[in-house]
Amino acid sequence: MNNHNKPHIVVIGAGLGGLSAAISLATEGFSVDLLEKNHKVGGKLNVLQKEGFTFDLGPSILTMPHIFRKLFERAGKNMDDYVTIQSVEPHWRNFFTDGSTLDLSSDPVKMKQQLDKLGLNTAREFEQFLAYSKKLCEVTEDGYFAQGLDSFWDLLRHYGPVKSLLEFDVFRSMDQGVRRFIKDPKLVDVLNYFIKYVGSSPYDAPALMNLLPYIQFGYGLWYIKGGMYGMAQAMERLALDLDVNIHVNSEVAEIQHNAGRAKAVRLIDGRLIPADIVVSNMEVIPAYQQLFTDQAKEIKRLEKFAPSCSGLVLHLGVDRIYPQLAHHNFFYSAHSREHFKAIFHDHRLSDDPTIYLVAPVKSDASQAPAGCEIIKILPHIPHLDPEKPLSADDYVAMRERVLIKLENMGLTDLRKHIVCEESWTPLDIQANYYSNQGSIYGVVADRFKNLGFKTPQRSNVLENLYFVGGSVNPGGGMPMVTLSGQLVRDKILTDLG
């Protein structure tokens, strides 16, 4: 597969963005070294086995499986030979503070039955909203995804100014876009919370983020049989089949450069790996902070690409089953606007958070001992802020607040049934993945800071340095970071002429 006349590429970081870039470039005949500081590939898509429980430490939902399929197909392989995916139904269950619930379902009949609980016109409003969501998705796929557009100017050039402004609904926030169609406050909260995919606030994010519901309803919501980490293992196998040289426990200390070009990467053990092209799956701002000595000006220029939120991630093994849970569940705040304001404006822990809860045993009994359940809990919390530091005691108090809220909303005696526990704070996320200030989803989508754009993939500093992952366009989440690896291949092929 390797063609030694082609440039040699070094990829820093084997998260899904780095794996996808390495696979995409190896498919085109480049020789690739993939360097990962941790002891296994996958980045934030990670797994922990403890006391008979298998915890997916990172992403819990697979959407847009066609993006992953394309990676395998272009390499002449069939994804189904590497990994098995299964659809999840209902998509998720929503729990409200008044005791009512609402399921999101891929089945239109079931979905209408659920929406009818909210009022006679709600199903019709939802239908109109979904048509709007589909339109946003289609216009985005046509250019931003397909062409790898990297800035608002790219957008204007590709679509023209009128189409850019009107079809992307640029003058509204996500919340305002939802409220154009939806009157019921519960359904507004549900559709606003699709912003969880990118760790931002629906009151600050551009209305374009309303493409997220259609991505889920149009392409389905999926689980990876045997646990989500199976996708990282599948991509690792594919990379090895394509002769990618994967080096784990290999942390990069520096990108060496000369005359505006990267020349080599130096590992912390002193080894030097020459490179004709470098692709960094390390987030853009941390990469300039840690792998260079002289980039204060560039770091300042990138400040508008602020970090997304983080999360307090609780992985609980419990010795009973909670039959009222679906695979995916949301327990809503009684005051959503205050919840988002606390995280994104006040940089404090929410008093009444909206909580995402995953119970994967509903789809896959092999993840826990018989009669037991996995309860993964993720309330969004602020990224690390040196001006408003949170203490270990703050996180402990938040854990207690979250568990009490869940008990009050129907998970009886949850704390008494915990037999196994693992928790991650933003400090752990930053230490393990070098994410910017402990963020989970890369760059925040904020129409006032960055119009919802992420950092461009081409480096502004070195002409042969490129970036992939959640901190660059098209953004965070499993499909988007995987797409970023395919788009970086396109940019490199274009730049090489």
Beta strands, then each sheet from edge to edge (+ up, - down):
strand 1: 8-12
strand 2: 31-35
strand 3: 47-50
strand 4: 53-56
strand 5: 85-87
strand 6: 92-95
strand 7: 101-104
strand 8: 222-224
strand 9: 245-247
strand 10: 252-258
strand 11: 261-267
strand 12: 272-274
strand 13: 277-280
strand 14: 310-311
strand 15: 313-318
strand 16: 328-331
strand 17: 355-358
strand 18: 373-381
strand 19: 418-424
strand 20: 465-467
sheet 1: 9+ 2+ 1+ 13+ 20+
sheet 2: 3+ 4-
sheet 3: 5+ 8-
sheet 4: 7+ 6- 16- 17+ 18- 14+
sheet 5: 7+ 6- 16- 17+ 18- 15+ 19-
sheet 6: 10+ 11- 12+
end
